[in-house]
Amino acid sequence: MNYRHELQRLGITLESNGKQTCPECSNSRHDKTDKCLSVTYCHDGVLYNCHHCGWHGVVYYNTYKTADKSKIYVRPSKPEKSNNDLWLYTYFSGRKISANTLKQYDISANENNEIQIPYYKNGELVNIKYRTNLENGKKTFRQEKDAEKTFYGMDLVDKTKALIIVEGEMDVLALAEQGIYSVSVPQGGSDKKLECIENCFDFIEQFDEYIIAVDNDAVGDTLKNNLLLRLNKDKCSIVNWGKYKDANEALIAGERLQDFIDNASLINPDGVVSYIDKFDSIYKSIFEEDKEFYSTGWQKLDKLIKIRLGYLMVVTGYPSRGKSTFVNNLLINLTKQYCFKHLIASFESTPESSYIELLEMYKQKPLSILKLNREEVFDDFETISEHFIRLDTGRQWTIDEIVEKTEMMVKRHGIKTLVIDPYNRLKNEFKDREDKYIGQILSKLCMLCKKLGILIVFVAHPKKPDDDEAPTMYAISGSGDWYNMADYGIIVHRERDEESKELKNEPQIIVAKIKNFSLGNPSGGVVTLKYNKDRRILEE
């Protein structure tokens, strides 16, 4: 049974978020037209709640054997084409793109003198981008509202060849003019706008090689770096357009575009990196302001720590001292400030308890208050589901399985953080000494950080507790490598009140290790935070 059939059976007609009349109570009300039923399409299902009679529930996608969907997209109608389109062919002729290519990609004009660029996926029209050329040489764009974001040109590429990815539709058309088929991204270069990868993941997975041929400018550089992180550097090669900005500019100049594609360079094919290869990043590190780090969300802690991607953070502390609360609060801060997505392997919490803690922190209200307004509980359900992805903790995981799943989640969802909490709940398979085994898995995680460009937070328990003093990093069970191999070493500790002997709600965040100055202050230090019970967050 399809979940839509179940919605239809219930009388829910909305196909996206909104309000409608209630099938349970509206017919018996004086105001039969009052839209009192809220309908919310979330990551796992469709939530519904009547603010008049209280009728509520959820229809899960998976229960009705459909693909798991976090968004319901609106399919656009076929665009109406203008008969007065001579200017369209004149414009593209100036860009060396023929009428045959325009016909192949179904490019047209409308009565508003906009260029209509249709996006197709498996033969179905899923989006239309509209381009307006202004008199000052600039251009504006708009897209269909609530349309699915996909790669442009994906239905025309040859699945047996490497996938060529360019930055804009004009470059797709330019390459097609010389018989080279490629795809472009629909929304620019930032990672937050690469929704097309998630929506076209099965399409992406068909290819063993990717040729990145984006624009030769700052935006193109950002897109290139984000694509490299999502698609696996080992499978990627880079096109250098030389003195040209992009494929279309090279076409206008009369160049043979296949030469640029054939000369695409692999990323460090021999495993050796020269300083010349890294000239741009070296120049930036010397002469430009350092902006490639992230705030923890606590100003005092920021004086000790600079969060960077590509590094390993080890967090330790005795049981019930606030390790998981600190880690969850850090994740919430990174999501609120930078829209980070996280993969969480938390083996000491259930999905239900984990979601409630994240919800309370995100809303900064206790559940007892949130429950008073059912709609508020579900307002951010989709946001939390999209940004916090959990591994199934109903089974044990080896570190190799987590590594494999993380690589897939980076590619599919663009996650920036992996949390493993804690080490001793993993399916650890060492036959010899545990210290050697720990060194091996930490080495794997350090390499994974660098390869994927993510932050890994690994929680590990110390040896037998000593209630009076905080543990050290060397007190973590199993190996001294917990300290030696960590880039960040964090100890979370709560002291007991001298009179009541109860643990204080003021956790000490002890920065025990910072590997170098680029990550913070190597001298370390201590920041005391306070747990606000009313707001469910750690405050300075």
N, C-alpha and C positions, 0 to 999 in steps of 0.2 A: 504493500500500500504506500502511495506517495504521500509525503507530509502535506502537500498542497490539498490532497483529497481530504485529509483530516481537518485542515483549516476550513475547507469548504463545508464539511459536515458540521463543524461548530458554528458556521455562519460568519467566519472572519474572511473578509473580501479584500483587505488591503494587501498589496504586494511589496510594500516598503513601509518604513516607520511612519506612524501617524495615528490619527484617532478616527473612530467610526462609531455608529450607533451600536448598542449592546444587544446581541441576539437574545440574551436572557431577560432583560428588564425593559428595554426601550418601548416595546409594543404596549406595555401596561402603564407607561408613564404619561403624565399630562403633556410634557414636551417630548414628543416622540422623535424629534430631529436632533436632540442634544447628543453630540458625539462624546460619549462618556467612556468609551472603551479605548484604552491605549494599546497599541500594537507595536512591539519592538523586535526587529530582526537582529539577532545576536549571533555570536560565533557558533554556538551549539544548537540553537533552536529559536523558535518564535515565542516571545513572551506576550501574554495578554492580561489586562487588568482593568476591571470596570470600577470607576471612581464613585459610582452611585450604589450599585448593589454588592460590590466586592467580588464578583465572579472573576476568577483568575486562573492561570495555569501556564503550562509551557508545552509546546509541540516540538519534540526533538527531531532534527534532521535525520540523524543516524537511526533512530527507531523505525523510521519509515523508509530505510534503505535508499537514501539519496546521498549525493556528494555533500560533504561537510562544507557549509558556506557561511562566510561572515558578512557578506553583503548581497543584497538583491539588486541586480542591475536593470536599468531601463533600456530596452532596445529601441533605437530611433527609427522613425519612418524613413522610407527612401526619399532622398532630397529632391526637391523640385528644381529643374534646371532651366536657366534662362535661355531664350532664343537669341538674345543679344550678347553673344560670347566671343565675338571677334577679338576683343581686347585680351581675353584669356590666352588665346593662341599666340597673339603678338607678344604678350609678356613672357610666356614660356619659350618662345622662339629666341628671345634675347638671352635666355639662359641655356640655349642649345638643347632644349628638350622638345621632342617632336610631338605632333598630334597623335601618332600611333602609341607612344608611351603613355600619353594622357588617357587615351582610350583604354589601354591595358589596365591602368590603375583606376579607371572610372572617375577621373578628375573632371570637375565641372564648375560652372559659375552660377550664382543665383541672382535674383533681381536687385539685391543689395550690393552688387559688385564684390561679393565675397568669393574667394576660391574655396570650393567644397572638396575636402579630402576625406573620403570614406575609409573606415577601418573594417576589415573583414577577418573573421575567425572561423575556420572550418566552413567557409562559404556563406556565413551569416553576417549581416551588417550589424556591428556592435557599437560603433561610435562614428561621429563625424566631427572633424576639426575644420573650423572656418578661419581663413586667413584674409586679412584686409591689408592691402598695400597703401600706405599713406603717402601724401605728396612730398613729405620731407625725407623720403627714403627709408623711413622706419616701417614697422609692421605690427599689427595686433592679431591676437589669436583668441578664439573661444572654442569650447567643446560642448557637446551635448551634456545636459545635466544628468548626473547619476548613471552615466554610461560606463561600461567595463573598459578599463585601461589595458590595452594589449599592444603588442608590437605591430608597427605598420608594415605591411607587405608580407606578412608571415605565410599567407596562402600561396605565394608565388615562388618561394625559395625552393631550391633543390635539397631535399632531405638527405641526399647521399654525399653532399659536400660540406665543407666547413661553413658555419653560420657567420656571415659578415654582419656586424652591428655598426650602424652609423648613428649620427645624432639627430638628424631631421629628415622629414619627408622629401625635401628637395634633393638630398643626397641619395636617397633610395631611387628617385626618378633619374638622377644623373647617372648612377651606375647601371640602371636598367637600360638607359639609352645605348650603352655599349654591351648589352647582353649579360650583365652581371647582376644577380638578384640578391638583395640584402633586406634587412629589417632596420627600423629605427625605433627609438623610445618616444613615447608620446608627450612627456612632461618635463624634459630637462635633465640635469645631471645629478641632482642630489639623491642620496640613498632613499630619503623619505618618498621620493617620487617614482621609485622603481617598482611600483605596484604591478607593472606589466610582467615582471618575472614571476611573481606569485600566481598571477592569472594565466600564465602561459607555461607553467612549469613542465608539463608533459611534453610540450613542443620543444623547450630548451633541452630537455634530457635526451632527445633523439640524436643530438650532435656530440661528436667526440672532440671537436676542435672549434674554437671561436676566434674570429679575426676582428679585432676592435679597430674601427676606422673612423673615430669620432673627430670633432673639429680640433683644429690646431690653435686652441686658445685656453683661457683659464677654466671656462665652463666645461670644455671638452676634457681637460685634464682631470677635473673632479669626476666627471662621468666615467672616464677610463679607470680611475682608481677604484670607484665603487663597483664597476663591472668586474674588475680583477678580483675583488674580494668575494663577490657573489658567484663567480663562474669557475673558480679554481685557476690560479695563475699558470699551473703546469699545462693547461689546455688552451692557453690564450697566446696570441701573437698580436703585435701592434703595428698598425700602418702609420708611416710618417709621410704626411702630405708635403713636406719640404717647405717651399716658399708660399704654398697655397693654404688657405684657411680650411678648405674642406673639399669633398669630391666634386661638388658643383662648380666651384671656382677652378679646379683643375680641368674639368670638362670644357668650360668656357675658354680656357687658355689653349685648348686643342691637344691636351695630353691623352695618352693611352692609359686609362685607369687600371687596366689589368696589371700593368707594370708595378704600380704602387701596391696592389694586393699581393702580387708574387714576391715582393721584397719585404713583406711584413716580417718583423723580427720577433723571435721568441723571447720570453722573459728568462734571462740568465740560463741559456741552454746548457752551459757547461758547469753550472753551479758556482761560478766565480763572479764576483761583483767588483768592478773597479771604481775608484773614486770619480772617474770621469762619468761613469754610468749614473752616479748619485750627485752630479754637479748641482742640479736644481735644488735638491733637498739640503745639500751642504750650504749652498748660498743662502737659502732661507734661514737656516739655523744660525748663521753668523750675522746676517744683516737685517733680517725682518723680525718683527715682534712675534714671540712664541704664542700662538693661539690654538695649537693642536692638543689642548688638554681640556679636561672637563671638571667642573666643580662638584664636590661631594654633596653640596647642598647645605653644608655647615661652614660658616666663614672661618671659625677658629681652626677647624680641621683642614681647611684649604691652605692654611699657612704651613701645614706639615706635609700635605699630600696633594699631588697633581694626578688626577685620574687620566691615564692614557690607555688607548687600545693597543693590544699586542703584548700584554704583560699578565703575570700571575700574582694574584693576591691570596695569601694564606691567612685565614682568620681562625683564632683559637680562643679558648677560655673554658672555665669549668662549666658543668651543666647548670642550666637555669640562670646564667649570668647575663643573657641578652645577646648572644651571638647572632641568632637567627633574626631577632628584632632589628638589630643594627644592619644586617645584610639586606633584609626586606626594605627597610627605610631608605637605604642607599639606592636600591633599585627603583623605588618610587620616585626619589629625587631625580635620578637620571632620566626616567621616563617623562616626568613633568617638565624638566628643563630642556631635554634634547630629543624627546620621542624615542628613546632607546627601546628596543625589544629584547626580551630576556628568555633564555631557556633554563628551566629550573629542574634540577634533579634533587628534590628535597625528600629524603627518605624517612624523616621523623614527623611528617605532617601529612594529613589527608588533603585531597583537592578542596574539600569543603572548608576545612579549618584554614588552609592557606589562602583561599579566596577571601574569606571573611576578614582575615588580618590585613590583606592587601587593600580590600575595600575600605576598611576603617581608616587605614593610613592615607589612602587616596582622597577620601572625603573628609578626613580629619574629624570624624565623629564616631562615637561608639555605636555598636550594632543596636543597642537598646534604644537609641535615638533614631537611627536610620529606619528601624522597623515601624516607626510611627507613620512613615510615609512610604508606602510600598513602591511608588513610582521612583522615589529617590534611590531605593536599593538597586533598581535596575537601570537607572540613567546611564551609568558608566560600565555596565556589564560588558558591552561590546569592546569598549576601550581597553579594559583590563584583560579580557580574553585575547585581544589582538596583540597586546604588548607583553603578556606573561604566559609563556607556553611551558607546560609541565611534561616531563617524562612520566610514563606510567609507573608508579611506584608500587604497584601490586605484584611486581616481580623484581628480582635482583638484576643489576646491570654490571657488566665488566667495564673496565676503563676503555677498552677498545670499542665496545658497543656504543658507549657515550661519545667517543671521538667520531665514530661514523655518523651517528645521529646528529651531532653538532654540525658537521660539514654539510649535511643535507638541509638543516634548519637555517644555516647562514645563507645557503643558495636560494632556498625557497622563500624564507621570510626576512632575511637580512638581520638576524639577531646580532646584538653587539656584546652580550654578556652571557656567560655560562656559569651557573652556580651548582656546585656539588656539595651537598650537606647531608651527612658528614662522610668522611673517608671510611670509617669502620662499618658502614652499612653497604658498601660496595661488595660485589661478588669478587673478592680478592683471591687470586689463584697463584700463590707463590709456593714453590716446592722447596726452596732453599731459605736463605736468610731474608727476613722481612725488610731489613734496612736496604738491601740491594733492590728489592722489588719496589719499595717506595721511591727510591732514586730513579728507577726506570719509568714509573708512571708520571712522576713530576717532570722528567725530561720530555715525555710525550706531550704533556700539557703545555710546557713552555714552547715547544715547537708548534703546537696547535695554535697558541696565541699569535705567534708571529705569522704563521701561514694564513690564518683567517682574519687577522686584524681585529681580535676581540679581547675583552677582559674576562679572565677566568677567576672566579672566587671559589676557593676550595676551603671548606670548613673541616677542621680536624681537632679531636679532643686531646687534651694533655693527659699525662699520667695521673696517678692517684691525687685527688684534690687536697690542697692545703688551704683551708678556709681563710686563713689570715692574710696571705700574700697572693698577689697575682702570679700566674705561671709565667715562664719564659717560653720563647719559641723553641728552645732546645728541650723543653719538657713535653713536647708533643710526642705521643707514643710512636715507637717504631724506628725513627731515624732522625739524625741531625740534619738531613737534607731538607726537612720542612723549613728550616731557617736558611740553610745555605742556598737553596734554589729559588726561594721566593723573591719576587721583585718588590712586593709590599708585604710586610709582616705586621698583622694587627692582632692585638690581644684585647678582648672585651672582658672587663672585670667589674663586679659590684661588691663593695665592702658591706659588712654587717653593721647595723646600728649598735653602738656600745651598750645601750640599755636594753632594748627590745631583742637584740640579736637577730632581727629580721634583715633581709637584704634590702639595701637602699634602692630607691628608684632613680639613682644617679649613676649610670654606668660610666666607667672610665674607658675611653678609647685610647689604648696605649699603642702608639706607633713605634714598634720595636725594630722595624727594618725598612729602610728606603734604599734601594740599590744604588741610585746615583741622583745627582742634582736635578736631572730632567724629570724625575718622578716626585720630587719634593725635597724635604730637608733630611739628609742622611743622618743627622744627629737625633732625629726622632723627637718624641715628646708625648705629653699626655693631654687629652682634652676631655673634660667632664661634661657629659650631656645629661639632661633631665627628661625622664619619661613623663609626658603629659597624658594622664589617664583620660582626660576629657577629649583630647584631640587624637589620641592613639599614635603619637609620633614622638621622636626624640628631638628635643630642643636644646639650644645653647643657653 
